Amino acid sequence: MRAWRIRRYGGPEVLSLEETPVPGPGPGEVLVRVAAASGNPSDWALREGRLQKAFPVTFPRTIGRDCAGTVVACGEGVTDVATGDEVFGVSAPDRDGTHAEYACLKAAAVMRRPAALPMTAATTLGVAALSAYIPLVELAQLAAGERVLIHAGAGGVGHLAVQIARHLGAEVIATCSAGNADFCRALGAHRVIDYAREDFADAARESDVVFDMLGGEVHGRSAALLKPGGRLVYIIAAPLPPATRTDIKVLNGPIAPTPERLGRIAEWANAGVLKPHVERVYAFEDAPTMYAASQRGHGRGKKVLAVAAR
């Protein structure tokens, strides 16, 4: 099979499309023939070595964290999915990933594809949807009637977070560029802040929850605008400034798949609560272009690889 692999840390030059054997599923695993795989910032961050403290890599490594496709083999003990099932899922960070024609995933990390979504959209329900669901639903426990500020509301995680927050009954404020303002409103944001022209710290003052995907200076200013008892949730891997308030909660947790989490996400997708936006579908051979676009940022929704196993 073909797979996008790295043999050392570095820039785009370390990416290589290689032939490698099709893996076999071990106990509790499934082998998926990949139809689509989404791009995530973790792909280029892993390639550059930024995640090596948390997720050290044994080379060579196939990159990519999530995919959608068809189960073609099941390992011992797998009972919840079967050969022929169409699924989406997330790979373990310590093993070969999903930007390949076939991928082995833990059975507990896959879920049947929502009938409402094609493969190219279903693949976005892995890392991105979990990265929105866990901080808002489990960590912040966002409740109806609360005010939430979501930074980068048009991005891969942000556009799903806006929809989740609206579904939970919150008053949703989102930051984005002027060009993405109408997009965020269409997702359900009650208020949109053009970060280049307006100070979010004034516009979103007295919020109950802030969801930070930017870090740095934004993190500290976000903490300052919260009500006493407010919650600042974040998914930034980079170092963050120390908290200066003792009357708020600053929350972060692992973004990991479970059947319960993936099941709720699939349920919401089937019900039309979550409508992933695919900005562009790239040919499998054009993966480096997708990675470069992801690293530039300022996108709308998700970028996806179309994979057709030979």
N, C-alpha and C positions, 0 to 999 in steps of 0.2 A: 504494500500500500504506500501511498505518498503521504508525507507529513512535513509540516513546517517545524524545523528543529534548530536548536542552537547548541554549539559545542564549547562556547565560552561566553562570558558576559561582554556586552559591547553595544554598539549602535546598530543601525539597520544592516550593516555589512556582515554581521554574524548570522543572519537568517539564511537558512538553506532549505530548499524543497528537496527532500531525500526519499529514496525508497527504503522501507523498513518492514520487517515482518508484521503481519496482522497479529495483534496480541490475543491471547486466550483468556477468557474470564476465569478468575479463581473463585473460591467459595464466597457466596454472597455478592457476586458481581455479575454484570451483564455486558455483553459486547454489543455496541451500537454501530450500525452502518450510518455514518453521519450524513445528513442532508443539508444542514446549515449549522453554522457556528458563529456566535457573536463576538465582536471585539470589545475588550474591556481595558481600561487603563492598566490593570494588573499585568496584561500581556507584555507591554513594552517596559513596565517597571521591573518585571522579572528578568526580561532580556538584558536590561542595563545593570542588574545586580542590586537594585534598590531594596529588594525584599529578602536578601540573602540571610539577614539575621533571623527573620521570622520563618522563612521557607528556604533553607539551603538547597541548592540544586546539585544533583548528580548528573554530569554530562555524559552523553548527549541527552537533551530534553526536548520533547515535543511540547510546544506552548499552546495556550488556549485553556479556558476554564469551563465553558458551557457549550451545549450543543442541543440540537434536536435531530431525531432520526428514528431508525427502526431497529428493534432488538433482533439480533440474528443468532445469539447464543446466550444461554444462561448457565451460570456456575452452580455448584452444589448449594442446596438450601434456599434457592430463590423461588418464592411462591407468589409474590404480589404482581409480577409482570411475567409475560411469556414471549416466546419467539413470535415475531410478527407484530407485536405491539409497537405503536408509534409513541415515542416518549420525548420529553425534554429532561435535561439533567445537568449536573455540575460534577466536574472531576475533582479528585483530591489534589490539594496544592503540592503534595510531595511526590507526585508521580506524573507520568506522561499525560499530556492534556488532550484537547479536543480538536485542534486545528490539523486534522488528519482525516483520512477516509474512513477509518474505524477508530473507536475509542472504547476502552474498558472503564466502566463507572460502577460504583457501589450501587446495589439495587435500592438501598435506602435513600440514594441521592438522585433518583429518577422518578418521574411521574408521567402518567399517560398524557399525551398531547391534548390540550383543549380543542374540542371540535370546532370552536369558533375561530381558531387561528391556523394559518398555514405554517409550515415548518420555519420559514424565515422569520416570522413573528414569534413563534413559540420558543425559539432559542433565546430570546431576550428575557424570558421569565426565569432564567437561572440566576446568575450573579447580580444583575441589575435589580431585578424584582426583590430578591432577598435583601439586597443592600438598602432598599427603601422600606421593606416590610419590617425587618427586625428592629431598626432604630425607632420607627414611628409607633408600631403596634406593641412591641415587647419591651423596649427600653424606656421610651418616653411615655408609653401607655396613653397616647393622645386620645382625648375624649371629645365628644360632641360639645360644641359651644366654645371650645378653647381656640385661641389664636396661635397659629403656627407660621413661622417664617422659614421658607425653604430656599436655600441658596442654590444657584445654578438650576433653576426650575425647568429649563428646556433640555437639559442634558440626559444622558442615558439613564441614570438613576433618578435625577430630579423630575423628569416628566412622569415617571411612575409614582414617585412620592407625592406629587401634586394630586394625582387621581386617588391615591389611597387616603390622603388626608381629607379630601373633599368627601369621599365615601364615608369616612368616620364622623362626618358632621362638623368638622372644624372650620373656622374662618381661615382661609388660606391666602398667604402673601408669598409671592415668589419673586426672586431677583433673576434678571436675564438681560440680554442686550435688547436694544430697541427693535431690532429686526425679528426677535422671537416673542415680542410682547403679545401679539394676537394669538400665537400658538399656545402660550401659557394660559391665556384667558379661555381658549377653547378647551383646554384640559380641565378647567374648573377653578382656576385661581380667581379669588375675589378681587385681589389687588395685585398689580404687577409693578415692580420697581425697576426702572432702567438704571443699572448700577453705575453707568457712566455719567448720569446726569442728576441722580438723586441719592441722598444719603439714607441708606437703609436703616441706620441706627435711629434716625428721627421718624421715618415713615412706619417702622414696625415696633415702635416703643411699646412697652408693657405687653409683650408677647408671653404666652405660656410656654411655648416650645420653639426652639430654633434647631433646624437640621443643617449642619455645616458639612459641606463637601469640599471646602476651599482651604481652610486652615490659615495659618499666618496671622496677619493683622486682622483679617475678617473674624477670626475665632475670638479674639479678645473683645472686639467691638460688639460681637453677637452676645457675649456673656453680659455685657453692660446693659443691654436693652431689655433683658428678661425681667418679669415680675419677680418679687420674692417668692421662692418656692418653685420657680420655673426650671425647665430642663433643657440643657444644651446637649444634643446628641450629635455625634460626628463619626465619620468613617475615613478620616485622613490617616495615612500611614506616616506622614512626615512628623517631625517633632513639633509640639504645640507649646505656646507660651503657658506658664503656670497659671492656674486659676487664682483670681484675686478676690472672688466673692465666696463667702461661706453660706449664703442664704439661697444658693441654687445648686442643682445637681448637674454635674458634667459626666455624661454617660457614653460608654463605648463598649462594644462587645464583638465577639467573633461572628463573621458572616458565614454561616454554615448551613447546608441543607438538611432538613429532616422531612420525613413523610408528612408530618402535620403542617409544616410551613409550605411545602410545595403543593400540598393538597388545597390549602386555602387560596394560594395564588392561582392555581388552576381553576378553582371554583369561581373566583372573581373574574378571571378572563372569560370563562364560558358565559357568565352573567352580563358581560359587557362593562363591568366596573373598571377593569384594566384593559386599556386598548394601547398596546405597545406601538410606538411609531418607529418604523424602519426608515432611516434617512437615506440609506443607499445599500444596495446589495452588490458586493464585489465578487468577481470570479475567484475561485480558489487560488489560481496561479497569481492573482494580483493582491495577495495578502499583505505584502510590504506596503502597498499604497494605503490599505486600510489602517495599518498600524501607524503610519505617518500622520494620517488624518486624525486618528484618535489622539495622538500625542500633541497635535496643534490645539486641540480643544475647541470650544465655542461651537460645537455641533448641536444638532436638533435630534433628539431621540437616539436610536442605536444604529451602529454600522454592523453589517452582517456579511459573512462569507457564504457563498453557495458552494456546496460540496457534493460532487457526484462520484461515488466510488466506481472505479473501473471494473 
